[in-house]
Amino acid sequence: MDQVGKCVQKMSEALDAFEAGNHDALGQLSEEVSGLEHEADQIRDDIRNHLVRQLFMPVNRGQVLRILSQQDSLADIAEDVCVLLTMKDISVPEELKEVFGRFREHSVNAVNLAGSIIDELDELAESGFGGAEAEKIRSLARDVAFAEHQVDVDAHELVRGIYARDDQMSVGEFHLWMRFTQTFSGLSNTAENLADSITMILDMK
């Protein structure tokens, strides 16, 4: 999850460049995100290779692999977002900059909150998956769900704004904005799924 956080942070730098209209920097930043994502894949594979079936774990091996896959998906999405930013030189319409900023902020917040849940897993296991630590995890999961809801609201507003200005965009620009919005929304959706996977473990204990 630390490596995923690096991917998302570098993606945020790419978004900063995008909003500033610094398209020249996007290619390099996109390559850096791709490199970080590749490192995340290597870490994922290393963990999988060490999860031998004979290893005793406090949770089911399949649950661990699902959580691992969801973390990996976050890095994949960060890479996909950056690739889309390099497809064509587009800019954020002035009237949409505010909602675009909220869209970004809430999406990254959802990932960071999911990361906080992962950070708590050691303590959760030591607590026997109960007590105050379990309640802390559930509270964080609710925060992730609320952040995901905020992203949905932002995405709907952003898409409405894009449709309202579709006559000012080329067909390519319009479709790129639609794809970007859908892809970027995947960050918060995946973060929520990750949080749900962990709360499901609590419910089964």
ChimeraX attribute file (.defattr): number of C-alpha atoms within 10 A of each C-alpha:
attribute: neighborCount
match mode: 1-to-1
recipient: residues
	/A:1	21
	/A:2	12
	/A:3	19
	/A:4	24
	/A:5	20
	/A:6	17
	/A:7	28
	/A:8	26
	/A:9	15
	/A:10	21
	/A:11	26
	/A:12	19
	/A:13	18
	/A:14	26
	/A:15	20
	/A:16	14
	/A:17	17
	/A:18	21
	/A:19	17
	/A:20	11
	/A:21	15
	/A:22	14
	/A:23	18
	/A:24	12
	/A:25	15
	/A:26	23
	/A:27	15
	/A:28	13
	/A:29	21
	/A:30	25
	/A:31	14
	/A:32	18
	/A:33	28
	/A:34	22
	/A:35	14
	/A:36	21
	/A:37	25
	/A:38	17
	/A:39	16
	/A:40	23
	/A:41	19
	/A:42	12
	/A:43	15
	/A:44	18
	/A:45	13
	/A:46	11
	/A:47	14
	/A:48	15
	/A:49	9
	/A:50	9
	/A:51	15
	/A:52	10
	/A:53	8
	/A:54	6
	/A:55	8
	/A:56	10
	/A:57	11
	/A:58	11
	/A:59	14
	/A:60	10
	/A:61	16
	/A:62	9
	/A:63	14
	/A:64	19
	/A:65	15
	/A:66	14
	/A:67	19
	/A:68	17
	/A:69	15
	/A:70	19
	/A:71	26
	/A:72	20
	/A:73	20
	/A:74	25
	/A:75	28
	/A:76	21
	/A:77	21
	/A:78	27
	/A:79	24
	/A:80	18
	/A:81	26
	/A:82	27
	/A:83	19
	/A:84	16
	/A:85	22
	/A:86	19
	/A:87	12
	/A:88	12
	/A:89	13
	/A:90	18
	/A:91	16
	/A:92	15
	/A:93	14
	/A:94	8
	/A:95	11
	/A:96	14
	/A:97	14
	/A:98	13
	/A:99	17
	/A:100	19
	/A:101	14
	/A:102	17
	/A:103	24
	/A:104	17
	/A:105	15
	/A:106	23
	/A:107	26
	/A:108	24
	/A:109	20
	/A:110	29
	/A:111	28
	/A:112	19
	/A:113	21
	/A:114	28
	/A:115	20
	/A:116	16
	/A:117	22
	/A:118	19
	/A:119	13
	/A:120	14
	/A:121	16
	/A:122	10
	/A:123	12
	/A:124	21
	/A:125	15
	/A:126	11
	/A:127	13
	/A:128	13
	/A:129	23
	/A:130	16
	/A:131	10
	/A:132	11
	/A:133	18
	/A:134	21
	/A:135	15
	/A:136	15
	/A:137	24
	/A:138	18
	/A:139	13
	/A:140	20
	/A:141	26
	/A:142	17
	/A:143	18
	/A:144	29
	/A:145	22
	/A:146	16
	/A:147	24
	/A:148	26
	/A:149	18
	/A:150	19
	/A:151	27
	/A:152	18
	/A:153	14
	/A:154	23
	/A:155	22
	/A:156	15
	/A:157	16
	/A:158	22
	/A:159	16
	/A:160	12
	/A:161	15
	/A:162	21
	/A:163	15
	/A:164	10
	/A:165	13
	/A:166	14
	/A:167	10
	/A:168	12
	/A:169	14
	/A:170	10
	/A:171	10
	/A:172	11
	/A:173	18
	/A:174	18
	/A:175	13
	/A:176	17
	/A:177	21
	/A:178	15
	/A:179	14
	/A:180	18
	/A:181	19
	/A:182	14
	/A:183	15
	/A:184	22
	/A:185	22
	/A:186	20
	/A:187	27
	/A:188	28
	/A:189	22
	/A:190	21
	/A:191	29
	/A:192	25
	/A:193	19
	/A:194	27
	/A:195	29
	/A:196	19
	/A:197	17
	/A:198	21
	/A:199	20
	/A:200	12
	/A:201	14
	/A:202	18
	/A:203	10
	/A:204	8
	/A:205	10
